[in-house]
Amino acid sequence: MKKITQTCAVAAIWVGLAQAANACTVCMGGDGTVGEAANGAIFVMLGVLATVLGFISTVGYLIVRKGQLPLPPHAELVRSLAGINID
């Protein structure tokens, strides 16, 4: 019974706090320079995110491409002299 009472009390507090929460004027669609600045900041962050993800995918592509290149002649010579046959 004590557990149910505690759960109900926490739920009542949670509902009461949710009704008291208000968004800022920028989120509610207020006009002004603050809203324009927030929109600009969001687009800058999206641009930075796209650039970083682009660099990461480029590095991954270059690693895969380098892994598919044939061995240089000196490495093939060493393999043949050592008797290593990995095919």
N, CA, C and O atoms as CSV, one atom per row, in Angstrom:
chain,resi,resn,atom,element,x,y,z
A,1,MET,N,N,0.820,-1.192,0.000
A,1,MET,CA,C,0.000,0.000,0.000
A,1,MET,C,C,0.865,1.259,0.000
A,1,MET,O,O,0.518,2.262,-0.624
A,2,LYS,N,N,1.995,1.195,0.706
A,2,LYS,CA,C,2.875,2.346,0.778
A,2,LYS,C,C,3.472,2.658,-0.596
A,2,LYS,O,O,3.644,3.824,-0.949
A,3,LYS,N,N,3.784,1.627,-1.361
A,3,LYS,CA,C,4.361,1.807,-2.693
A,3,LYS,C,C,3.360,2.497,-3.627
A,3,LYS,O,O,3.747,3.366,-4.408
A,4,ILE,N,N,2.105,2.127,-3.556
A,4,ILE,CA,C,1.071,2.732,-4.404
A,4,ILE,C,C,0.901,4.212,-4.048
A,4,ILE,O,O,0.750,5.051,-4.936
A,5,THR,N,N,0.924,4.529,-2.764
A,5,THR,CA,C,0.785,5.917,-2.323
A,5,THR,C,C,1.951,6.768,-2.832
A,5,THR,O,O,1.754,7.891,-3.294
A,6,GLN,N,N,3.157,6.226,-2.743
A,6,GLN,CA,C,4.324,6.957,-3.221
A,6,GLN,C,C,4.239,7.178,-4.732
A,6,GLN,O,O,4.546,8.265,-5.223
A,7,THR,N,N,3.829,6.160,-5.454
A,7,THR,CA,C,3.707,6.271,-6.908
A,7,THR,C,C,2.671,7.327,-7.289
A,7,THR,O,O,2.902,8.121,-8.201
A,8,CYS,N,N,1.548,7.340,-6.604
A,8,CYS,CA,C,0.507,8.338,-6.881
A,8,CYS,C,C,0.988,9.750,-6.561
A,8,CYS,O,O,0.673,10.694,-7.285
A,9,ALA,N,N,1.754,9.895,-5.475
A,9,ALA,CA,C,2.262,11.215,-5.104
A,9,ALA,C,C,3.256,11.724,-6.155
A,9,ALA,O,O,3.217,12.893,-6.539
A,10,VAL,N,N,4.136,10.847,-6.612
A,10,VAL,CA,C,5.108,11.238,-7.638
A,10,VAL,C,C,4.388,11.596,-8.936
A,10,VAL,O,O,4.757,12.570,-9.592
A,11,ALA,N,N,3.373,10.831,-9.315
A,11,ALA,CA,C,2.615,11.118,-10.532
A,11,ALA,C,C,1.886,12.458,-10.420
A,11,ALA,O,O,1.834,13.214,-11.391
A,12,ALA,N,N,1.329,12.757,-9.261
A,12,ALA,CA,C,0.624,14.030,-9.071
A,12,ALA,C,C,1.589,15.210,-9.155
A,12,ALA,O,O,1.266,16.235,-9.757
A,13,ILE,N,N,2.758,15.072,-8.559
A,13,ILE,CA,C,3.756,16.151,-8.643
A,13,ILE,C,C,4.206,16.339,-10.083
A,13,ILE,O,O,4.356,17.468,-10.551
A,14,TRP,N,N,4.419,15.234,-10.783
A,14,TRP,CA,C,4.881,15.285,-12.174
A,14,TRP,C,C,3.851,16.004,-13.060
A,14,TRP,O,O,4.210,16.853,-13.876
A,15,VAL,N,N,2.582,15.659,-12.891
A,15,VAL,CA,C,1.524,16.298,-13.678
A,15,VAL,C,C,1.435,17.787,-13.332
A,15,VAL,O,O,1.243,18.616,-14.221
A,16,GLY,N,N,1.573,18.129,-12.058
A,16,GLY,CA,C,1.516,19.531,-11.644
A,16,GLY,C,C,2.661,20.345,-12.216
A,16,GLY,O,O,2.465,21.494,-12.613
A,17,LEU,N,N,3.856,19.764,-12.263
A,17,LEU,CA,C,4.998,20.480,-12.830
A,17,LEU,C,C,4.876,20.617,-14.344
A,17,LEU,O,O,5.303,21.625,-14.906
A,18,ALA,N,N,4.311,19.634,-15.000
A,18,ALA,CA,C,4.167,19.693,-16.452
A,18,ALA,C,C,3.217,20.813,-16.871
A,18,ALA,O,O,3.412,21.429,-17.919
A,19,GLN,N,N,2.216,21.075,-16.080
A,19,GLN,CA,C,1.276,22.138,-16.414
A,19,GLN,C,C,1.878,23.515,-16.180
A,19,GLN,O,O,1.434,24.491,-16.784
A,20,ALA,N,N,2.887,23.611,-15.308
A,20,ALA,CA,C,3.492,24.900,-14.997
A,20,ALA,C,C,4.610,25.259,-15.978
A,20,ALA,O,O,5.094,26.391,-15.969
A,21,ALA,N,N,5.024,24.315,-16.819
A,21,ALA,CA,C,6.131,24.564,-17.738
A,21,ALA,C,C,5.661,25.437,-18.897
A,21,ALA,O,O,4.596,25.205,-19.470
A,22,ASN,N,N,6.464,26.438,-19.235
A,22,ASN,CA,C,6.163,27.326,-20.347
A,22,ASN,C,C,7.374,27.406,-21.264
A,22,ASN,O,O,8.516,27.365,-20.807
A,23,ALA,N,N,7.119,27.519,-22.532
A,23,ALA,CA,C,8.200,27.664,-23.496
A,23,ALA,C,C,8.602,29.134,-23.583
A,23,ALA,O,O,7.832,30.026,-23.227
A,24,CYS,N,N,9.826,29.367,-24.063
A,24,CYS,CA,C,10.284,30.740,-24.221
A,24,CYS,C,C,9.604,31.381,-25.436
A,24,CYS,O,O,8.952,30.691,-26.220
A,25,THR,N,N,9.754,32.670,-25.585
A,25,THR,CA,C,9.077,33.372,-26.676
A,25,THR,C,C,9.610,32.950,-28.041
A,25,THR,O,O,8.878,32.990,-29.029
A,26,VAL,N,N,10.892,32.541,-28.107
A,26,VAL,CA,C,11.452,32.096,-29.385
A,26,VAL,C,C,10.775,30.804,-29.822
A,26,VAL,O,O,10.420,30.647,-30.991
A,27,CYS,N,N,10.596,29.871,-28.874
A,27,CYS,CA,C,9.960,28.594,-29.207
A,27,CYS,C,C,8.481,28.761,-29.525
A,27,CYS,O,O,7.916,27.982,-30.293
A,28,MET,N,N,7.860,29.762,-28.944
A,28,MET,CA,C,6.437,29.982,-29.165
A,28,MET,C,C,6.169,30.826,-30.406
A,28,MET,O,O,5.013,31.134,-30.696
A,29,GLY,N,N,7.211,31.207,-31.145
A,29,GLY,CA,C,7.013,31.926,-32.391
A,29,GLY,C,C,7.096,33.424,-32.270
A,29,GLY,O,O,6.558,34.147,-33.108
A,30,GLY,N,N,7.760,33.900,-31.241
A,30,GLY,CA,C,7.921,35.346,-31.082
A,30,GLY,C,C,8.824,35.918,-32.166
A,30,GLY,O,O,9.807,35.289,-32.555
A,31,ASP,N,N,8.493,37.100,-32.649
A,31,ASP,CA,C,9.306,37.736,-33.683
A,31,ASP,C,C,10.420,38.545,-33.034
A,31,ASP,O,O,10.335,38.946,-31.873
A,32,GLY,N,N,11.457,38.769,-33.812
A,32,GLY,CA,C,12.546,39.600,-33.316
A,32,GLY,C,C,13.893,39.033,-33.700
A,32,GLY,O,O,13.997,38.009,-34.377
A,33,THR,N,N,14.909,39.721,-33.254
A,33,THR,CA,C,16.267,39.312,-33.617
A,33,THR,C,C,16.695,38.035,-32.908
A,33,THR,O,O,17.545,37.305,-33.418
A,34,VAL,N,N,16.125,37.754,-31.752
A,34,VAL,CA,C,16.498,36.537,-31.027
A,34,VAL,C,C,16.074,35.302,-31.810
A,34,VAL,O,O,16.819,34.324,-31.881
A,35,GLY,N,N,14.892,35.340,-32.391
A,35,GLY,CA,C,14.429,34.205,-33.192
A,35,GLY,C,C,15.282,33.995,-34.429
A,35,GLY,O,O,15.591,32.861,-34.792
A,36,GLU,N,N,15.660,35.084,-35.071
A,36,GLU,CA,C,16.515,34.975,-36.265
A,36,GLU,C,C,17.889,34.442,-35.891
A,36,GLU,O,O,18.462,33.637,-36.624
A,37,ALA,N,N,18.419,34.880,-34.766
A,37,ALA,CA,C,19.726,34.400,-34.318
A,37,ALA,C,C,19.671,32.917,-33.959
A,37,ALA,O,O,20.608,32.174,-34.253
A,38,ALA,N,N,18.592,32.486,-33.332
A,38,ALA,CA,C,18.449,31.070,-32.987
A,38,ALA,C,C,18.366,30.223,-34.249
A,38,ALA,O,O,18.969,29.152,-34.317
A,39,ASN,N,N,17.630,30.689,-35.240
A,39,ASN,CA,C,17.554,29.951,-36.505
A,39,ASN,C,C,18.911,29.894,-37.183
A,39,ASN,O,O,19.290,28.850,-37.714
A,40,GLY,N,N,19.646,30.992,-37.175
A,40,GLY,CA,C,20.980,30.999,-37.758
A,40,GLY,C,C,21.915,30.036,-37.042
A,40,GLY,O,O,22.700,29.336,-37.683
A,41,ALA,N,N,21.835,29.997,-35.715
A,41,ALA,CA,C,22.684,29.086,-34.945
A,41,ALA,C,C,22.360,27.634,-35.258
A,41,ALA,O,O,23.259,26.796,-35.326
A,42,ILE,N,N,21.098,27.336,-35.446
A,42,ILE,CA,C,20.709,25.967,-35.785
A,42,ILE,C,C,21.290,25.571,-37.137
A,42,ILE,O,O,21.797,24.459,-37.292
A,43,PHE,N,N,21.221,26.470,-38.116
A,43,PHE,CA,C,21.762,26.145,-39.434
A,43,PHE,C,C,23.287,26.030,-39.410
A,43,PHE,O,O,23.856,25.212,-40.133
A,44,VAL,N,N,23.943,26.835,-38.592
A,44,VAL,CA,C,25.399,26.714,-38.458
A,44,VAL,C,C,25.756,25.357,-37.852
A,44,VAL,O,O,26.686,24.696,-38.314
A,45,MET,N,N,25.024,24.942,-36.826
A,45,MET,CA,C,25.290,23.638,-36.204
A,45,MET,C,C,25.030,22.498,-37.182
A,45,MET,O,O,25.774,21.517,-37.203
A,46,LEU,N,N,23.983,22.618,-37.990
A,46,LEU,CA,C,23.730,21.589,-38.998
A,46,LEU,C,C,24.846,21.536,-40.033
A,46,LEU,O,O,25.228,20.456,-40.482
A,47,GLY,N,N,25.373,22.705,-40.416
A,47,GLY,CA,C,26.478,22.746,-41.362
A,47,GLY,C,C,27.741,22.110,-40.794
A,47,GLY,O,O,28.436,21.367,-41.488
A,48,VAL,N,N,28.034,22.405,-39.533
A,48,VAL,CA,C,29.208,21.801,-38.895
A,48,VAL,C,C,29.038,20.293,-38.796
A,48,VAL,O,O,29.980,19.544,-39.057
A,49,LEU,N,N,27.856,19.846,-38.426
A,49,LEU,CA,C,27.584,18.414,-38.330
A,49,LEU,C,C,27.744,17.733,-39.681
A,49,LEU,O,O,28.343,16.661,-39.759
A,50,ALA,N,N,27.224,18.328,-40.738
A,50,ALA,CA,C,27.349,17.748,-42.078
A,50,ALA,C,C,28.812,17.704,-42.516
A,50,ALA,O,O,29.234,16.739,-43.153
A,51,THR,N,N,29.587,18.730,-42.185
A,51,THR,CA,C,31.006,18.752,-42.549
A,51,THR,C,C,31.770,17.647,-41.824
A,51,THR,O,O,32.568,16.939,-42.439
A,52,VAL,N,N,31.534,17.497,-40.540
A,52,VAL,CA,C,32.228,16.468,-39.768
A,52,VAL,C,C,31.862,15.074,-40.270
A,52,VAL,O,O,32.739,14.227,-40.440
A,53,LEU,N,N,30.580,14.833,-40.507
A,53,LEU,CA,C,30.170,13.527,-41.018
A,53,LEU,C,C,30.731,13.279,-42.412
A,53,LEU,O,O,31.061,12.143,-42.751
A,54,GLY,N,N,30.844,14.327,-43.221
A,54,GLY,CA,C,31.453,14.188,-44.538
A,54,GLY,C,C,32.918,13.798,-44.442
A,54,GLY,O,O,33.381,12.934,-45.186
A,55,PHE,N,N,33.656,14.429,-43.528
A,55,PHE,CA,C,35.060,14.075,-43.337
A,55,PHE,C,C,35.211,12.638,-42.848
A,55,PHE,O,O,36.094,11.917,-43.311
A,56,ILE,N,N,34.363,12.220,-41.921
A,56,ILE,CA,C,34.435,10.851,-41.408
A,56,ILE,C,C,34.161,9.837,-42.513
A,56,ILE,O,O,34.868,8.836,-42.625
A,57,SER,N,N,33.147,10.087,-43.325
A,57,SER,CA,C,32.845,9.147,-44.417
A,57,SER,C,C,33.945,9.160,-45.474
A,57,SER,O,O,34.227,8.122,-46.073
A,58,THR,N,N,34.572,10.311,-45.718
A,58,THR,CA,C,35.675,10.372,-46.681
A,58,THR,C,C,36.870,9.564,-46.189
A,58,THR,O,O,37.490,8.841,-46.968
A,59,VAL,N,N,37.195,9.679,-44.918
A,59,VAL,CA,C,38.302,8.899,-44.357
A,59,VAL,C,C,37.991,7.408,-44.439
A,59,VAL,O,O,38.872,6.615,-44.771
A,60,GLY,N,N,36.764,7.017,-44.144
A,60,GLY,CA,C,36.378,5.613,-44.261
A,60,GLY,C,C,36.507,5.110,-45.688
A,60,GLY,O,O,36.996,4.003,-45.918
A,61,TYR,N,N,36.074,5.909,-46.637
A,61,TYR,CA,C,36.183,5.531,-48.054
A,61,TYR,C,C,37.643,5.376,-48.464
A,61,TYR,O,O,37.997,4.429,-49.167
A,62,LEU,N,N,38.491,6.307,-48.023
A,62,LEU,CA,C,39.906,6.232,-48.380
A,62,LEU,C,C,40.584,5.011,-47.759
A,62,LEU,O,O,41.459,4.408,-48.381
A,63,ILE,N,N,40.192,4.646,-46.547
A,63,ILE,CA,C,40.756,3.460,-45.908
A,63,ILE,C,C,40.354,2.206,-46.668
A,63,ILE,O,O,41.184,1.325,-46.894
A,64,VAL,N,N,39.095,2.117,-47.062
A,64,VAL,CA,C,38.640,0.944,-47.819
A,64,VAL,C,C,39.342,0.889,-49.167
A,64,VAL,O,O,39.765,-0.184,-49.599
A,65,ARG,N,N,39.472,2.018,-49.831
A,65,ARG,CA,C,40.127,2.039,-51.141
A,65,ARG,C,C,41.600,1.653,-51.037
A,65,ARG,O,O,42.121,0.936,-51.891
A,66,LYS,N,N,42.271,2.132,-49.984
A,66,LYS,CA,C,43.678,1.784,-49.802
A,66,LYS,C,C,43.828,0.301,-49.482
A,66,LYS,O,O,44.825,-0.306,-49.875
A,67,GLY,N,N,42.881,-0.291,-48.791
A,67,GLY,CA,C,42.943,-1.714,-48.468
A,67,GLY,C,C,42.777,-2.595,-49.690
A,67,GLY,O,O,43.187,-3.755,-49.663
A,68,GLN,N,N,42.196,-2.088,-50.751
A,68,GLN,CA,C,41.988,-2.872,-51.963
A,68,GLN,C,C,43.125,-2.735,-52.967
A,68,GLN,O,O,43.110,-3.409,-53.997
A,69,LEU,N,N,44.111,-1.882,-52.698
A,69,LEU,CA,C,45.234,-1.710,-53.608
A,69,LEU,C,C,46.152,-2.932,-53.555
A,69,LEU,O,O,46.255,-3.578,-52.513
A,70,PRO,N,N,46.819,-3.256,-54.665
A,70,PRO,CA,C,47.762,-4.377,-54.629
A,70,PRO,C,C,48.996,-4.015,-53.799
A,70,PRO,O,O,49.278,-2.841,-53.561
A,71,LEU,N,N,49.723,-5.047,-53.366
A,71,LEU,CA,C,50.933,-4.817,-52.591
A,71,LEU,C,C,52.014,-4.200,-53.461
A,71,LEU,O,O,52.086,-4.487,-54.656
A,72,PRO,N,N,52.854,-3.357,-52.879
A,72,PRO,CA,C,53.984,-2.832,-53.644
A,72,PRO,C,C,54.981,-3.961,-53.945
A,72,PRO,O,O,54.995,-4.980,-53.255
A,73,PRO,N,N,55.813,-3.773,-54.977
A,73,PRO,CA,C,56.726,-4.853,-55.381
A,73,PRO,C,C,57.657,-5.335,-54.266
A,73,PRO,O,O,57.923,-6.533,-54.167
A,74,HIS,N,N,58.158,-4.422,-53.425
A,74,HIS,CA,C,59.076,-4.868,-52.384
A,74,HIS,C,C,58.373,-5.739,-51.341
A,74,HIS,O,O,58.994,-6.645,-50.784
A,75,ALA,N,N,57.093,-5.483,-51.066
A,75,ALA,CA,C,56.359,-6.308,-50.117
A,75,ALA,C,C,56.077,-7.687,-50.709
A,75,ALA,O,O,56.112,-8.685,-49.990
A,76,GLU,N,N,55.799,-7.753,-52.001
A,76,GLU,CA,C,55.599,-9.051,-52.643
A,76,GLU,C,C,56.891,-9.866,-52.630
A,76,GLU,O,O,56.849,-11.080,-52.429
A,77,LEU,N,N,58.030,-9.222,-52.839
A,77,LEU,CA,C,59.313,-9.909,-52.816
A,77,LEU,C,C,59.591,-10.488,-51.437
A,77,LEU,O,O,60.049,-11.623,-51.316
A,78,VAL,N,N,59.312,-9.704,-50.395
A,78,VAL,CA,C,59.521,-10.188,-49.025
A,78,VAL,C,C,58.619,-11.364,-48.741
A,78,VAL,O,O,59.056,-12.333,-48.120
A,79,ARG,N,N,57.372,-11.308,-49.175
A,79,ARG,CA,C,56.451,-12.426,-48.971
A,79,ARG,C,C,56.937,-13.677,-49.684
A,79,ARG,O,O,56.882,-14.773,-49.126
A,80,SER,N,N,57.405,-13.521,-50.898
A,80,SER,CA,C,57.845,-14.694,-51.645
A,80,SER,C,C,59.120,-15.287,-51.036
A,80,SER,O,O,59.280,-16.508,-51.030
A,81,LEU,N,N,60.028,-14.448,-50.524
A,81,LEU,CA,C,61.244,-14.949,-49.904
A,81,LEU,C,C,60.951,-15.615,-48.553
A,81,LEU,O,O,61.615,-16.581,-48.177
A,82,ALA,N,N,59.968,-15.102,-47.837
A,82,ALA,CA,C,59.643,-15.670,-46.537
A,82,ALA,C,C,58.755,-16.897,-46.660
A,82,ALA,O,O,58.576,-17.626,-45.684
A,83,GLY,N,N,58.203,-17.136,-47.826
A,83,GLY,CA,C,57.336,-18.298,-48.011
A,83,GLY,C,C,55.924,-18.087,-47.506
A,83,GLY,O,O,55.195,-19.047,-47.258
A,84,ILE,N,N,55.542,-16.843,-47.355
A,84,ILE,CA,C,54.173,-16.546,-46.873
A,84,ILE,C,C,53.271,-16.496,-48.087
A,84,ILE,O,O,53.516,-15.743,-49.029
A,85,ASN,N,N,52.226,-17.304,-48.054
A,85,ASN,CA,C,51.282,-17.347,-49.169
A,85,ASN,C,C,49.873,-17.112,-48.616
A,85,ASN,O,O,49.206,-18.041,-48.161
A,86,ILE,N,N,49.444,-15.876,-48.664
A,86,ILE,CA,C,48.100,-15.523,-48.184
A,86,ILE,C,C,47.290,-15.061,-49.390
A,86,ILE,O,O,47.428,-13.921,-49.834
A,87,ASP,N,N,46.478,-15.911,-49.901
A,87,ASP,CA,C,45.635,-15.551,-51.048
A,87,ASP,C,C,44.197,-15.900,-50.789
A,87,ASP,O,O,43.342,-15.670,-51.644
